[in-house]
Amino acid sequence: MTGMIVVCDYDPRWDKQFQDLRWRLALCVADLAVSIEHVGSTAVAGCAAKPIIDVDIVVAEEASVPELISRLAGQGYRHEGDLGIPGREAFQAPPAAPEHHLYGVVAGSKPHLDHILLRDYLRQRPDEVRRYSALKRALAQRFAANSEGRQNYSTAKNALVEELVVKSHAARYH
């Protein structure tokens, strides 16, 4: 049974879901992590999103990544590699955990900055949030919620995401 991709209006409960996830994760990585960040569309008030929390565990240096992978494996996370984004390690959540996307990144790396700068940029620009939300809603109507559909959805929104990431980096210096 394949439905459509679900994109919801912003839900203020997403922040509480992130706080719960951060608390759980901090129990095993607090001494290793510089921070645990809520990123992605669910971290931006007013932004439509798939109802899946995106979380970055930020470590100080590349040398900490193997230990992060090991500790998360001990909590039931499955390491998925970089999924095509060098410097960002992806993890599949354990079956019993709330649905979320978890990434390990090094502080100041491109994947780390892309995530936090885009989040912060969107938080300051409701016009861009409306534009991004409208695109996601339209694309969700076009693609099925299967592997191919989700890939096509991501590919179709990539040009706007890249544009917003570039603007977020530029805004950092103004």
Residue frames as a rotation matrix with the C-alpha (Angstrom) as fourth column:
MET 1
0.580 0.814 0.000 0.00
0.814 -0.580 0.000 0.00
0.000 0.000 -1.000 0.00
THR 2
-0.593 -0.805 0.005 1.61
0.803 -0.591 0.083 3.22
-0.064 0.053 0.997 -1.15
GLY 3
0.568 0.760 -0.315 0.10
0.738 -0.640 -0.215 6.57
-0.365 -0.110 -0.924 -0.31
MET 4
0.622 -0.340 0.705 1.31
0.262 -0.759 -0.596 10.06
0.738 0.556 -0.383 -0.95
ILE 5
-0.510 -0.828 -0.235 4.20
0.640 -0.182 -0.747 11.73
0.575 -0.531 0.622 0.81
VAL 6
0.547 0.721 -0.427 2.90
0.811 -0.328 0.485 13.46
0.209 -0.611 -0.763 3.92
VAL 7
-0.707 -0.617 0.345 3.79
0.474 -0.776 -0.415 17.14
0.524 -0.130 0.842 4.32
CYS 8
0.211 0.782 -0.586 2.07
0.966 -0.075 0.247 18.79
0.149 -0.618 -0.772 7.29
ASP 9
0.589 0.010 0.808 1.62
-0.081 -0.994 0.071 22.34
0.804 -0.108 -0.585 8.49
TYR 10
-0.516 -0.822 0.241 4.09
-0.278 -0.105 -0.955 23.29
0.810 -0.560 -0.174 11.22
ASP 11
0.585 0.641 -0.496 3.32
0.257 0.433 0.864 21.56
0.769 -0.633 0.089 14.51
PRO 12
0.309 -0.486 0.818 4.56
-0.757 -0.646 -0.097 23.23
0.575 -0.589 -0.567 17.72
ARG 13
0.874 0.028 0.485 4.86
-0.360 0.710 0.606 19.73
-0.327 -0.704 0.631 19.26
TRP 14
0.767 -0.633 -0.108 7.86
0.267 0.467 -0.843 19.08
0.584 0.618 0.527 17.03
ASP 15
0.052 -0.773 0.632 10.06
-0.597 -0.531 -0.601 21.10
0.801 -0.346 -0.489 19.40
LYS 16
0.354 0.145 0.924 9.00
-0.899 0.326 0.293 18.93
-0.259 -0.934 0.245 22.35
GLN 17
0.996 -0.015 0.089 9.69
0.042 0.949 -0.314 15.80
-0.080 0.316 0.945 20.28
PHE 18
0.409 -0.907 0.104 13.17
0.001 -0.114 -0.994 17.15
0.913 0.406 -0.046 19.55
GLN 19
0.054 -0.384 0.922 13.77
-0.914 -0.391 -0.109 17.96
0.402 -0.836 -0.372 23.24
ASP 20
0.735 0.273 0.621 12.84
-0.531 0.801 0.276 14.37
-0.422 -0.533 0.733 24.14
LEU 21
0.896 -0.443 -0.007 15.19
0.310 0.638 -0.705 12.98
0.317 0.630 0.709 21.49
ARG 22
0.230 -0.849 0.475 18.00
-0.369 -0.528 -0.765 15.30
0.901 0.001 -0.435 22.59
TRP 23
0.298 -0.068 0.952 17.62
-0.953 0.036 0.301 14.15
-0.055 -0.997 -0.054 26.19
ARG 24
0.928 0.094 0.360 17.74
-0.095 0.995 -0.014 10.46
-0.360 -0.021 0.933 25.13
LEU 25
0.726 -0.678 0.114 20.78
0.319 0.186 -0.929 11.02
0.609 0.711 0.352 22.92
ALA 26
0.292 -0.626 0.723 22.61
-0.669 -0.674 -0.313 13.12
0.683 -0.392 -0.616 25.51
LEU 27
0.791 0.045 0.611 22.56
-0.535 0.534 0.654 10.16
-0.297 -0.844 0.447 27.89
CYS 28
0.724 -0.520 0.453 25.05
0.520 0.843 0.138 8.34
-0.454 0.136 0.881 25.67
VAL 29
0.217 -0.673 0.707 26.94
0.899 -0.144 -0.414 11.15
0.381 0.725 0.574 23.88
ALA 30
0.963 0.268 -0.041 26.91
0.263 -0.888 0.377 14.20
0.065 -0.373 -0.926 26.16
ASP 31
0.479 -0.848 -0.225 30.66
0.057 -0.226 0.972 14.02
-0.876 -0.479 -0.060 26.81
LEU 32
-0.334 -0.588 0.737 31.37
0.744 0.316 0.589 13.60
-0.579 0.745 0.331 23.08
ALA 33
0.185 0.559 0.808 28.96
0.938 -0.346 0.024 16.12
0.293 0.754 -0.589 21.57
VAL 34
-0.930 -0.359 0.080 29.59
0.343 -0.925 -0.164 19.85
0.133 -0.125 0.983 21.27
SER 35
-0.547 0.835 -0.056 25.83
-0.704 -0.495 -0.510 20.20
-0.453 -0.240 0.858 20.78
ILE 36
-0.690 0.510 0.514 22.74
0.640 0.762 0.103 18.32
-0.339 0.400 -0.852 19.69
GLU 37
-0.823 0.227 -0.520 20.83
-0.341 -0.930 0.134 20.46
-0.454 0.288 0.843 17.20
HIS 38
0.123 0.902 0.414 17.27
0.478 0.312 -0.821 20.45
-0.870 0.299 -0.393 15.87
VAL 39
-0.745 -0.402 -0.532 17.67
-0.293 -0.520 0.803 21.02
-0.600 0.754 0.269 12.12
GLY 40
-0.828 0.439 0.349 15.53
0.547 0.492 0.677 20.68
0.126 0.751 -0.648 9.03
SER 41
-0.518 0.683 0.515 12.06
-0.021 -0.612 0.790 22.03
0.855 0.398 0.332 8.38
THR 42
0.377 0.708 -0.597 10.56
0.618 0.287 0.731 20.82
0.689 -0.645 -0.329 11.69
ALA 43
-0.224 -0.565 -0.794 12.97
0.953 -0.296 -0.058 23.24
-0.203 -0.770 0.605 13.42
VAL 44
-0.980 -0.107 0.166 11.46
0.158 -0.927 0.341 26.28
0.117 0.361 0.925 11.65
ALA 45
-0.432 0.867 -0.250 8.21
0.324 -0.110 -0.940 27.69
-0.842 -0.487 -0.233 13.03
GLY 46
0.215 0.659 -0.721 5.65
-0.509 -0.555 -0.658 28.05
-0.834 0.508 0.216 10.26
CYS 47
-0.482 -0.482 -0.732 7.41
-0.874 0.207 0.440 25.71
-0.061 0.852 -0.521 7.84
ALA 48
0.740 0.669 -0.069 5.49
-0.670 0.726 -0.156 22.81
-0.054 0.161 0.985 6.34
ALA 49
-0.386 -0.922 0.008 7.40
-0.922 0.386 -0.029 19.56
0.024 -0.018 -1.000 6.74
LYS 50
0.099 0.259 -0.961 7.31
-0.064 0.965 0.254 15.83
0.993 0.036 0.112 6.69
PRO 51
0.698 0.276 0.661 6.59
-0.611 -0.252 0.750 15.04
0.373 -0.928 -0.007 10.37
ILE 52
0.696 -0.606 -0.385 10.04
0.644 0.764 -0.036 13.57
0.316 -0.223 0.922 11.00
ILE 53
0.915 -0.378 -0.144 12.48
-0.205 -0.741 0.640 15.36
-0.348 -0.556 -0.755 13.33
ASP 54
0.583 -0.812 0.025 16.01
0.328 0.208 -0.921 15.94
0.743 0.545 0.388 11.96
VAL 55
0.951 -0.309 0.013 18.76
-0.094 -0.251 0.963 15.91
-0.294 -0.917 -0.268 14.56
ASP 56
0.439 -0.896 -0.063 22.48
-0.103 0.020 -0.994 16.69
0.892 0.443 -0.084 14.25
ILE 57
0.857 -0.422 -0.295 24.90
0.389 0.155 0.908 15.44
-0.337 -0.893 0.297 16.86
VAL 58
0.764 -0.601 0.235 27.82
-0.246 -0.608 -0.755 17.86
0.596 0.519 -0.613 16.51
VAL 59
0.724 -0.626 -0.290 31.28
0.645 0.465 0.607 16.65
-0.245 -0.626 0.740 17.55
ALA 60
0.619 -0.508 -0.599 34.42
-0.203 -0.841 0.502 18.76
-0.758 -0.189 -0.624 17.86
GLU 61
-0.203 -0.804 -0.559 36.63
-0.886 -0.093 0.455 16.84
-0.418 0.587 -0.694 15.44
GLU 62
0.267 0.246 -0.932 36.67
-0.811 0.580 -0.080 14.08
0.521 0.777 0.354 12.85
ALA 63
-0.690 -0.648 -0.321 38.58
-0.355 0.691 -0.630 11.83
0.630 -0.321 -0.707 15.27
SER 64
-0.714 0.481 0.508 35.43
-0.531 0.101 -0.841 11.64
-0.456 -0.871 0.183 17.46
VAL 65
-0.040 0.790 -0.611 33.23
-0.988 0.062 0.145 10.20
0.152 0.610 0.778 14.71
PRO 66
-0.387 -0.084 -0.918 34.18
-0.214 0.977 0.001 6.50
0.897 0.196 -0.396 15.15
GLU 67
-0.977 0.049 -0.206 33.37
0.211 0.242 -0.947 6.72
0.003 -0.969 -0.246 18.87
LEU 68
-0.497 0.851 -0.169 30.05
-0.756 -0.520 -0.398 8.43
-0.427 -0.070 0.901 18.04
ILE 69
-0.094 0.425 -0.900 29.20
-0.783 0.526 0.330 5.64
0.614 0.737 0.283 15.59
SER 70
-0.694 -0.273 -0.667 30.10
0.110 0.874 -0.472 3.01
0.712 -0.401 -0.576 18.20
ARG 71
-0.943 0.331 -0.027 28.03
-0.038 -0.189 -0.981 4.59
-0.330 -0.925 0.191 20.97
LEU 72
-0.263 0.893 -0.365 25.00
-0.935 -0.330 -0.134 5.08
-0.240 0.306 0.921 18.74
ALA 73
-0.272 0.102 -0.957 25.26
-0.474 0.851 0.225 1.44
0.838 0.515 -0.183 17.57
GLY 74
-0.921 -0.139 -0.363 25.14
0.237 0.538 -0.809 0.49
0.308 -0.831 -0.463 21.24
GLN 75
-0.658 0.741 -0.132 21.81
-0.324 -0.437 -0.839 2.33
-0.680 -0.510 0.527 21.46
GLY 76
-0.046 0.662 0.748 20.37
0.489 0.668 -0.561 0.44
-0.871 0.341 -0.354 18.48
TYR 77
0.556 0.172 -0.813 21.14
-0.510 -0.703 -0.497 2.96
-0.657 0.691 -0.303 15.72
ARG 78
0.445 -0.407 0.798 22.34
0.712 0.702 -0.039 1.56
-0.544 0.585 0.602 12.39
HIS 79
-0.155 -0.612 -0.775 25.12
-0.166 -0.758 0.631 3.56
-0.974 0.227 0.016 10.72
GLU 80
0.688 0.503 0.523 24.25
0.446 0.276 -0.852 4.24
-0.573 0.819 -0.034 7.07
GLY 81
-0.278 -0.849 0.449 27.42
0.944 -0.154 0.292 6.06
-0.179 0.505 0.844 6.00
ASP 82
-0.774 -0.128 -0.620 27.33
0.150 -0.989 0.017 9.52
-0.615 -0.080 0.784 4.45
LEU 83
0.159 0.891 0.426 24.46
0.699 0.203 -0.685 8.80
-0.697 0.406 -0.591 2.00
GLY 84
0.225 -0.148 0.963 26.27
0.933 -0.252 -0.257 10.86
0.281 0.956 0.081 -0.63
ILE 85
0.812 -0.006 0.584 27.02
-0.097 -0.987 0.125 13.87
0.576 -0.158 -0.802 1.57
PRO 86
0.006 -0.906 -0.424 30.70
0.584 0.347 -0.734 13.75
0.812 -0.243 0.531 2.63
GLY 87
-0.830 -0.426 0.359 31.19
-0.045 -0.590 -0.806 14.84
0.555 -0.685 0.471 6.24
ARG 88
-0.185 0.832 0.523 27.70
-0.980 -0.195 -0.036 13.87
0.072 -0.519 0.852 7.36
GLU 89
-0.961 -0.141 -0.238 27.17
-0.117 0.987 -0.109 10.43
0.251 -0.077 -0.965 8.90
ALA 90
-0.145 0.988 0.056 23.56
-0.833 -0.153 0.531 9.19
0.533 0.030 0.845 8.79
PHE 91
-0.979 -0.099 0.180 21.92
-0.191 0.764 -0.616 6.78
-0.076 -0.637 -0.767 11.22
GLN 92
-0.243 0.928 -0.282 18.71
-0.165 0.247 0.955 4.79
0.956 0.278 0.093 11.07
ALA 93
-0.279 0.216 0.936 16.80
-0.936 -0.278 -0.214 5.01
0.214 -0.936 0.280 14.32
PRO 94
-0.992 -0.002 0.126 16.05
-0.046 0.938 -0.343 1.88
-0.118 -0.346 -0.931 16.34
PRO 95
-0.581 0.814 -0.009 12.55
0.371 0.275 0.887 0.48
0.725 0.512 -0.462 15.64
ALA 96
0.032 0.638 -0.770 11.24
0.990 0.084 0.111 1.41
0.135 -0.766 -0.629 19.12
ALA 97
-0.674 -0.373 -0.638 12.42
0.508 -0.861 -0.033 5.05
-0.537 -0.346 0.769 18.90
PRO 98
0.449 0.765 -0.462 10.21
0.136 -0.570 -0.811 7.91
-0.883 0.301 -0.360 17.67
GLU 99
0.525 -0.236 0.818 10.70
0.850 0.195 -0.490 8.41
-0.044 0.952 0.303 13.93
HIS 100
0.764 -0.353 -0.541 13.61
-0.228 -0.931 0.286 10.77
-0.604 -0.095 -0.791 13.27
HIS 101
0.744 -0.656 0.126 16.63
0.334 0.202 -0.921 11.33
0.579 0.727 0.370 11.05
LEU 102
0.839 -0.518 -0.166 19.91
0.036 -0.253 0.967 11.41
-0.543 -0.817 -0.194 12.94
TYR 103
0.723 -0.658 0.212 23.20
0.240 -0.049 -0.970 12.73
0.648 0.751 0.123 11.63
GLY 104
0.527 -0.685 -0.503 26.68
0.603 -0.116 0.789 13.07
-0.599 -0.720 0.352 13.05
VAL 105
0.720 -0.309 0.621 28.63
0.389 -0.563 -0.730 16.12
0.575 0.767 -0.285 11.86
VAL 106
-0.189 -0.852 -0.489 31.87
0.982 -0.152 -0.115 17.86
0.024 -0.502 0.865 12.81
ALA 107
0.486 0.361 -0.796 31.53
0.528 -0.847 -0.062 21.40
-0.696 -0.390 -0.602 14.18
GLY 108
0.101 -0.402 -0.910 32.15
-0.405 -0.852 0.332 23.98
-0.909 0.335 -0.249 11.46
SER 109
-0.730 -0.334 0.596 32.07
0.334 0.586 0.738 21.43
-0.596 0.738 -0.317 8.61
LYS 110
-0.897 0.397 -0.193 30.07
-0.383 -0.483 0.788 22.14
0.220 0.781 0.585 5.46
PRO 111
-0.377 0.830 -0.411 27.23
0.412 0.547 0.728 19.74
0.830 0.105 -0.548 6.39
HIS 112
-0.322 0.219 -0.921 27.02
0.926 -0.129 -0.355 21.26
-0.196 -0.967 -0.162 9.88
LEU 113
-0.796 -0.039 -0.604 26.97
0.036 -0.999 0.016 24.82
-0.605 -0.009 0.796 8.58
ASP 114
-0.838 0.539 -0.084 24.52
-0.115 -0.024 0.993 23.95
0.534 0.842 0.082 5.79
HIS 115
-0.245 0.783 -0.572 22.07
0.773 0.514 0.372 22.60
0.585 -0.351 -0.731 8.36
ILE 116
-0.138 0.212 -0.967 22.28
0.894 -0.394 -0.214 25.33
-0.427 -0.894 -0.135 11.01
LEU 117
-0.869 -0.194 -0.455 22.68
0.027 -0.937 0.349 28.30
-0.494 0.291 0.819 8.68
LEU 118
-0.747 0.665 0.024 19.70
0.083 0.058 0.995 27.21
0.660 0.745 -0.098 6.56
ARG 119
-0.089 0.718 -0.690 17.61
0.942 0.285 0.175 26.68
0.323 -0.635 -0.702 9.71
ASP 120
-0.292 -0.094 -0.952 18.56
0.672 -0.728 -0.135 30.09
-0.681 -0.679 0.276 11.10
TYR 121
-0.995 -0.057 -0.085 18.09
-0.027 -0.654 0.756 31.81
-0.099 0.755 0.649 7.72
LEU 122
-0.498 0.867 -0.034 14.57
0.365 0.245 0.898 30.42
0.787 0.435 -0.438 7.36
ARG 123
-0.110 0.447 -0.888 13.68
0.993 0.008 -0.118 31.34
-0.046 -0.894 -0.445 10.94
GLN 124
-0.485 -0.173 -0.857 14.30
0.319 -0.948 0.011 34.99
-0.814 -0.268 0.515 9.99
ARG 125
-0.850 0.070 -0.521 12.54
-0.482 -0.501 0.719 34.96
-0.211 0.863 0.460 6.60
PRO 126
-0.229 0.860 0.456 8.82
-0.077 0.451 -0.889 34.07
-0.970 -0.239 -0.037 6.54
ASP 127
0.422 0.367 -0.829 8.66
-0.810 -0.258 -0.527 34.82
-0.407 0.894 0.189 2.81
GLU 128
-0.423 -0.662 -0.619 11.23
-0.830 0.557 -0.028 32.09
0.364 0.502 -0.785 2.06
VAL 129
-0.833 0.207 0.514 9.43
-0.195 0.759 -0.621 29.73
-0.518 -0.617 -0.592 4.46
ARG 130
0.214 0.972 -0.102 6.17
-0.403 -0.007 -0.915 30.26
-0.890 0.237 0.390 2.53
ARG 131
0.278 -0.183 -0.943 7.93
-0.959 0.009 -0.284 29.64
0.061 0.983 -0.173 -0.80
TYR 132
-0.757 -0.634 -0.155 9.67
-0.607 0.771 -0.193 26.49
0.242 -0.052 -0.969 0.46
SER 133
-0.598 0.614 0.515 6.49
-0.194 0.512 -0.836 25.20
-0.777 -0.601 -0.187 2.14
ALA 134
0.389 0.784 -0.484 4.44
-0.675 -0.115 -0.729 25.72
-0.627 0.610 0.484 -1.04
LEU 135
-0.091 -0.498 -0.862 6.97
-0.919 0.375 -0.120 23.77
0.383 0.782 -0.492 -3.10
LYS 136
-0.929 -0.309 0.207 7.03
-0.369 0.830 -0.418 20.88
-0.043 -0.464 -0.885 -0.61
ARG 137
-0.213 0.930 0.300 3.22
-0.299 0.230 -0.926 20.69
-0.930 -0.287 0.229 -0.52
ALA 138
0.456 0.376 -0.807 3.04
-0.854 -0.073 -0.516 20.67
-0.253 0.924 0.287 -4.33
LEU 139
-0.376 -0.696 -0.611 5.73
-0.805 0.572 -0.156 18.00
0.458 0.434 -0.776 -4.65
ALA 140
-0.800 0.120 0.587 4.11
-0.362 0.685 -0.632 15.82
-0.478 -0.719 -0.505 -1.99
GLN 141
0.261 0.965 -0.002 1.02
-0.499 0.133 -0.856 15.66
-0.827 0.225 0.516 -4.22
ARG 142
0.418 -0.150 -0.896 3.10
-0.901 0.054 -0.429 14.48
0.113 0.987 -0.113 -7.19
PHE 143
-0.369 -0.754 -0.544 5.09
-0.623 0.635 -0.457 11.63
0.690 0.170 -0.704 -5.68
ALA 144
0.650 0.564 -0.510 4.16
-0.092 0.724 0.684 8.35
0.755 -0.397 0.522 -4.01
ALA 145
0.467 -0.436 0.769 5.49
-0.884 -0.204 0.421 7.53
-0.026 -0.876 -0.481 -0.55
ASN 146
0.939 -0.316 0.139 7.70
0.316 0.949 0.026 4.71
-0.140 0.019 0.990 -1.79
SER 147
0.166 -0.971 -0.169 11.47
0.599 -0.037 0.800 4.66
-0.783 -0.234 0.576 -2.21
GLU 148
-0.434 -0.312 0.845 11.41
0.896 -0.244 0.370 6.01
0.091 0.918 0.385 -5.78
GLY 149
0.471 0.725 0.502 8.81
0.622 -0.677 0.394 8.66
0.625 0.127 -0.770 -4.94
ARG 150
0.839 -0.210 -0.502 10.76
0.360 -0.476 0.802 9.91
-0.408 -0.854 -0.324 -1.91
GLN 151
-0.225 -0.964 0.139 13.93
0.726 -0.071 0.684 10.10
-0.649 0.255 0.716 -4.02
ASN 152
-0.282 0.203 0.938 12.09
0.844 -0.412 0.343 12.04
0.456 0.888 -0.055 -6.74
TYR 153
0.811 0.581 -0.070 10.58
0.518 -0.656 0.549 14.37
0.273 -0.482 -0.833 -4.12
SER 154
0.472 -0.716 -0.514 14.05
0.441 -0.313 0.841 15.12
-0.763 -0.624 0.168 -2.71
THR 155
-0.471 -0.674 0.569 15.55
0.818 -0.094 0.567 15.64
-0.329 0.733 0.596 -6.16
ALA 156
0.073 0.608 0.791 12.70
0.819 -0.489 0.301 17.96
0.569 0.625 -0.533 -7.20
LYS 157
0.950 0.301 -0.088 13.16
0.294 -0.757 0.584 20.25
0.109 -0.580 -0.807 -4.19
ASN 158
0.299 -0.933 -0.201 16.96
0.896 0.202 0.396 20.20
-0.329 -0.299 0.896 -4.38
ALA 159
-0.225 -0.404 0.887 17.36
0.739 -0.664 -0.115 23.31
0.635 0.629 0.448 -6.58
LEU 160
0.528 0.471 0.706 15.43
-0.085 -0.798 0.597 25.48
0.845 -0.375 -0.382 -4.10
VAL 161
0.920 -0.251 -0.301 17.23
0.365 0.268 0.892 23.95
-0.143 -0.930 0.338 -1.11
GLU 162
0.012 -0.982 0.190 20.60
0.999 0.021 0.044 24.68
-0.047 0.189 0.981 -2.74
GLU 163
-0.048 0.053 0.997 19.51
0.383 -0.921 0.067 28.26
0.923 0.385 0.024 -3.50
LEU 164
0.833 0.446 0.327 18.45
-0.130 -0.417 0.900 28.75
0.538 -0.792 -0.289 0.13
VAL 165
0.664 -0.678 -0.314 21.69
0.701 0.420 0.577 27.21
-0.259 -0.603 0.754 1.45
VAL 166
-0.231 -0.753 0.616 23.72
0.879 -0.433 -0.199 29.62
0.417 0.495 0.762 -0.71
LYS 167
0.200 0.397 0.896 21.64
0.004 -0.915 0.404 32.56
0.980 -0.077 -0.184 0.57
SER 168
0.967 0.191 -0.167 22.05
0.149 0.105 0.983 31.34
0.205 -0.976 0.074 4.16
HIS 169
0.224 -0.959 -0.173 25.83
0.961 0.188 0.202 31.26
-0.162 -0.211 0.964 3.84
ALA 170
-0.331 -0.308 0.892 25.83
0.593 -0.803 -0.057 34.73
0.734 0.510 0.448 2.24
ALA 171
0.548 0.655 0.520 23.57
-0.018 -0.612 0.791 36.12
0.836 -0.443 -0.324 4.98
ARG 172
0.654 -0.370 -0.660 26.04
0.753 0.397 0.524 34.92
0.068 -0.840 0.538 7.60
TYR 173
-0.387 -0.920 -0.058 28.43
0.918 -0.390 0.075 37.67
-0.091 -0.024 0.996 6.56
HIS 174
-0.442 0.289 0.849 25.91
0.273 -0.859 0.434 40.52
0.854 0.424 0.301 6.42
